[in-house]
Structures are given as C-alpha cells and as structure tokens.
Amino acid sequence: MYEPEVTIITPTYNIVEQGQSDDFTLLINLLDRQSYEYIEHLVIDNASSDGTQVILKEYKNAGFLNFFSEPDRGKFDAMNKGLLRAKGKYVGFLSCDDFYHDITAIADIVSVMEAEDADFCFFPAYCCQPDGSVFQFVPAMLNVFQVAPCARQAVIYKKSVLNELRGFDEKFKLLADYDLIIRLVLQGYKGVLFDNTVVTYKMGVEAVKHSVQAEAECNHIFYKNYKPFYPVNNEILDRMVKLSEIPKPLLDKLVQCFPEEDHDLFYERYQQMYNLRLEAVRNQRAQQR
C-alpha cells in the first residue's frame, strides 16, 4: 500500500552560537523515533558561520536529514525555499527548538488527512514560555479572522495547496504564518482538527520584542485579505488589530467560510474574543492612570 511521504522543514541560523544545539538534537532524535517511516527532514540554513554546518553535515552523513546552506531573507524565505525542495505530499514546519513529543504524531495526522481528504490539519500544542512555564495552545479556528487560531508548529499542510497559494508571503517578517492560515480559510481549503497535543514549541520572542512591527503587519494582513469583501479604512483596521472588532457586514461575509451548522458558534466565539480583547484594553488603560 502506498504511504504518502511527509516533509518537515526546519530553518536554522547559528544554532551553536545561540545555544540551541541541544534543542536541535532533541528535535532530530524524536523525529527519527516517529512510528511513521516516510519522513523527509529538510534543514534550510542561513549560511551559518559558527559550526552549525558541521553539525548538519554529521546528521546528513548519518542519514537523519538533508540540508542546504545559503543566505536567506528570514525564516519565511527559508521555509519557502524548503517548500520548493520538498518531496512529500504533506509538509510541516518546525523551528530548531520545537519537537514532536508523541512518536505516533505524524502517522496519526497523515491517517486523519487521508481519511478526510483534508488540505491542512491543525492540532493543540504545548508552548514553553521564557520563564519556564508551559501552557496548552488550543486551536480556535472560528476566531481565525481576529487572531492567530493555532501555533505555526501545529499545522500540517498538503504541499499542493501551499504551491497553489505560493507559500508564505515574505513581506511579512513576523506574521506570514497567520496570513497563510487566513488565506487557506478564505479560499475554502478544507481543514481538519486532530484533537491531540503532539508538538511542543518555544514561544518566539520576536513578535514581543517588535510589537509595533507585529501590529503593523497584522494591519496589513487584514487590509490585504478583507478589502475584497468590505471597504476597510484606517479606523476600522486599528480597531480590528487592537480589539478584534469586525464590522457586522464584513462578519456576515466571513461567516460563509464555515459550514452553516457552525454559524451560530462562529458569532458566539467572535463576541467572546471581542469581549476579552476589550476588557484587556480597559484594564491596561486603568493601570496606566
């Protein structure tokens, strides 16, 4: 029986210098222990100069991975380069300090995607924060038009679909993965939930460190994706970014991206998210007084 291959793409840059060698070793070892046999691991390295390539060559010679090293324009450029080289029917993306902690994860996800003929599969993830605490990131796909609905590491895509969408939009340096998920849903691609927590990742600090840029990118993502449906202006975009507030006429169009039986829940989840964001802003303003 034919088994569709899965490609896992990992961008790297100076992992030795950044103290990520042990994390990368854990990723490699756990990926090698997956019960699913047909996994291709591609590492796209940004011309590292600190000994990273020595490590990658050792793993390549041992048969764990294949890698390419050349200058890139950031992680999403690296991921797109990996996508061009990927051989698998399905593709996932892990950073060098992420890992599948469940050894049957890939096999189970492929089984679900094949059974459902899904274009992408999303699932819960454990997120490790800088202070050492861990929380579970539970997917909220019905809130996709307000906030990122799941972790980037907690999605497996059909490669043909990523090719149709031309991969990640590289003008977004921080949130291109969020833009991609919005485009998937808006264009009617079929997503399926795999309701097991099988991946662990470390919280990225770039969006936190560069919060102004992150807000600007979110503004642009909303404008780019929603302007065909509604004449959004700067005031509307600002409230969408800061409060998750979506004008009712636009909301009534976006709900059509989901099955009719989910429409009531979509509106309910929208209101819950808006209320949470509004309360958070009010509390922040109260503390600043």
C-alpha positions in Angstrom: 0.0 0.0 0.0 1.3 3.4 -0.9 2.2 5.6 2.0 2.4 9.4 1.3 5.7 11.0 2.3 5.9 13.9 4.8 8.5 16.6 4.6 9.4 18.5 7.8 11.2 21.8 7.1 13.4 23.5 9.7 15.1 26.9 9.2 18.4 27.3 11.1 20.9 30.0 11.7 23.9 29.9 14.1 22.3 27.4 16.5 25.7 26.8 18.2 26.2 30.5 19.0 22.6 30.8 20.1 22.8 27.8 22.5 20.3 25.8 20.6 22.4 22.7 19.7 20.8 20.5 22.4 17.3 21.6 21.4 18.1 20.7 17.8 19.5 17.3 18.8 16.2 16.6 20.7 14.2 17.6 17.5 16.3 15.2 15.4 16.2 12.3 17.8 12.4 12.5 18.4 11.7 12.9 14.7 13.8 9.8 14.0 11.7 7.9 16.5 8.4 8.6 14.8 6.5 5.5 14.0 5.8 6.8 10.5 8.6 5.7 8.2 8.3 8.1 5.3 9.6 11.3 6.7 12.0 13.6 4.9 13.7 16.3 7.1 14.9 19.3 5.2 17.0 21.9 7.0 17.4 25.3 5.3 20.4 27.0 6.9 21.0 30.8 6.6 24.8 30.4 5.8 25.7 29.8 9.5 29.3 30.7 10.4 29.5 29.2 13.9 29.9 25.5 13.4 26.2 24.8 12.7 27.1 23.4 9.3 29.5 20.9 10.9 26.6 19.6 13.0 24.3 19.5 10.0 26.9 17.6 7.9 27.2 15.0 10.7 23.5 14.4 10.8 23.3 14.3 7.0 26.0 11.7 6.8 24.2 9.7 9.4 21.1 9.7 7.3 18.9 11.9 9.6 18.4 14.9 7.2 19.3 16.8 4.2 20.3 20.4 4.3 21.1 23.4 2.1 23.0 26.4 3.3 22.9 29.8 1.7 21.9 33.4 2.7 18.2 33.9 3.1 15.9 36.9 3.9 14.4 35.4 7.1 12.6 32.3 8.3 9.7 32.5 5.9 12.1 32.8 2.9 13.8 29.7 4.2 10.5 27.9 4.6 9.6 28.8 1.0 12.9 27.5 -0.2 12.3 24.3 1.7 8.9 24.0 0.1 10.4 24.2 -3.4 12.7 21.2 -2.5 10.2 19.2 -0.5 9.3 15.8 -1.9 6.4 14.9 0.5 2.7 15.0 -0.2 2.4 16.7 3.2 4.6 19.4 4.7 5.1 20.7 8.2 7.4 23.4 9.7 9.4 23.1 12.9 12.0 25.5 14.3 15.2 24.1 15.6 13.9 24.2 19.2 10.5 22.6 18.5 9.7 18.9 18.6 7.0 16.2 18.2 6.8 14.7 21.7 4.4 12.0 20.6 6.1 9.4 18.5 2.9 8.4 16.6 2.1 12.1 15.8 2.9 12.0 12.1 1.3 8.6 11.4 -1.9 9.7 13.2 -2.1 13.1 11.4 -1.5 11.5 8.0 -4.2 9.0 8.7 -6.7 11.7 9.5 -5.8 13.8 6.5 -6.0 10.8 4.1 -9.4 9.8 5.6 -10.8 13.3 5.4 -9.1 14.3 2.2 -8.0 17.4 4.1 -5.9 20.3 2.8 -4.5 21.1 6.2 -4.6 19.6 9.7 -4.3 21.6 12.9 -3.9 20.5 16.4 -3.2 21.7 20.0 0.4 22.4 21.1 2.4 22.9 24.3 4.1 26.3 24.4 7.1 26.8 26.6 7.4 30.4 27.8 10.7 32.2 28.5 10.1 31.9 32.3 9.9 28.1 32.0 6.2 27.8 32.4 4.1 25.8 29.8 0.6 26.3 28.6 -1.6 24.4 26.1 -2.4 26.4 22.9 -5.8 25.0 22.0 -6.8 25.8 18.3 -9.6 28.3 17.8 -10.2 28.2 14.1 -13.6 30.0 14.3 -11.6 33.0 15.6 -9.1 33.0 12.6 -10.3 36.3 11.3 -9.5 38.0 14.6 -6.4 36.3 16.0 -3.9 33.5 15.0 -6.0 30.4 15.6 -3.2 27.9 16.3 0.6 27.6 16.6 2.6 27.6 13.3 4.2 24.3 14.5 0.8 22.7 15.0 -0.2 22.6 11.3 0.5 20.0 8.6 -0.3 21.1 5.0 -0.9 19.4 1.7 2.1 20.5 -0.4 0.0 21.1 -3.5 -2.2 23.6 -1.6 0.9 25.5 -0.4 2.1 25.6 -4.0 -1.3 27.0 -5.1 -1.1 29.7 -2.5 2.6 30.4 -3.4 3.7 29.6 0.1 4.3 32.3 2.7 4.1 36.0 1.8 7.6 37.1 2.7 6.8 40.7 3.1 5.5 39.7 6.5 8.6 39.0 8.6 6.8 38.1 11.8 3.2 37.0 10.9 3.4 35.4 7.4 2.1 32.2 9.0 -1.0 34.0 10.2 -1.6 35.4 6.8 -1.3 31.9 5.3 -4.0 30.5 7.6 -6.4 33.3 6.8 -5.9 32.7 3.0 -6.5 29.0 3.5 -9.8 29.6 5.2 -10.9 32.4 2.9 -10.3 30.4 -0.2 -12.2 27.4 1.0 -9.5 24.9 1.7 -10.5 22.1 3.9 -9.1 22.0 7.4 -9.5 19.2 9.9 -8.8 19.2 13.7 -6.6 16.5 15.1 -7.6 16.7 18.8 -4.3 15.5 20.4 -1.4 17.6 21.7 1.6 16.1 19.9 4.0 19.1 19.5 6.0 21.3 21.9 7.5 24.6 20.9 9.2 27.5 22.5 7.5 30.9 22.4 9.1 33.2 19.9 10.3 36.5 21.3 10.5 38.4 18.0 6.8 39.4 17.9 7.0 40.5 21.6 10.2 42.4 21.0 8.9 44.0 17.9 5.3 44.6 18.9 4.9 47.8 16.8 6.0 45.9 13.7 3.7 43.0 14.6 0.7 45.3 14.8 1.6 47.0 11.5 1.9 43.6 9.8 -1.4 42.5 11.3 -3.0 45.7 10.0 -1.6 45.0 6.5 -2.7 41.3 6.6 -6.3 42.4 7.5 -6.3 45.0 4.8 -4.9 42.7 2.2 -7.3 39.8 2.9 -10.6 41.7 3.8 -10.6 44.6 1.4 -12.3 42.4 -1.4 -15.2 41.9 1.0 -15.6 45.3 2.7 -14.2 48.8 2.4 -11.9 48.8 5.4 -10.3 52.1 6.4 -7.6 53.0 8.9 -10.0 53.4 11.8 -11.7 50.1 11.2 -8.3 48.4 10.8 -7.0 49.9 14.0 -10.0 48.5 16.0 -9.6 45.1 14.3 -6.0 44.9 15.3 -6.3 46.2 18.9 -9.8 45.0 19.8 -10.6 42.1 17.4 -13.7 44.2 16.4 -15.0 43.3 12.9 -17.8 45.4 11.2 -21.0 43.4 11.1 -21.4 43.5 7.2 -17.9 42.0 6.9 -18.5 39.5 9.7 -21.6 38.3 7.8 -19.5 37.6 4.8 -16.7 35.9 6.6 -19.0 33.5 8.4 -19.8 32.0 5.0 -16.3 30.4 5.1 -17.6 27.9 7.6 -20.4 25.3 7.4 -23.8 26.5 8.1 -24.1 24.4 11.2 -21.2 26.4 12.7 -22.5 29.9 12.0 -24.1 30.4 15.4 -21.0 29.2 17.2 -18.9 31.5 14.9 -20.8 34.6 16.1 -20.6 33.4 19.7 -16.8 32.9 19.5 -16.4 36.2 17.8 -18.2 38.0 20.5 -16.3 36.2 23.2 -12.9 37.2 21.7 -14.0 40.8 21.2 -15.1 41.0 24.8 -11.8 39.6 26.0 -9.8 42.0 24.0 -11.9 44.9 25.0 -11.6 44.1 28.7 -7.8 43.7 28.4 -7.5 47.1 26.8 -9.7 48.7 29.5 -7.6 47.0 32.2 -4.4 48.2 30.6 -5.7 51.8 30.4 -6.8 51.7 34.1 -3.3 50.6 35.1 -1.7 53.4 33.2 -3.7 56.1 35.0 
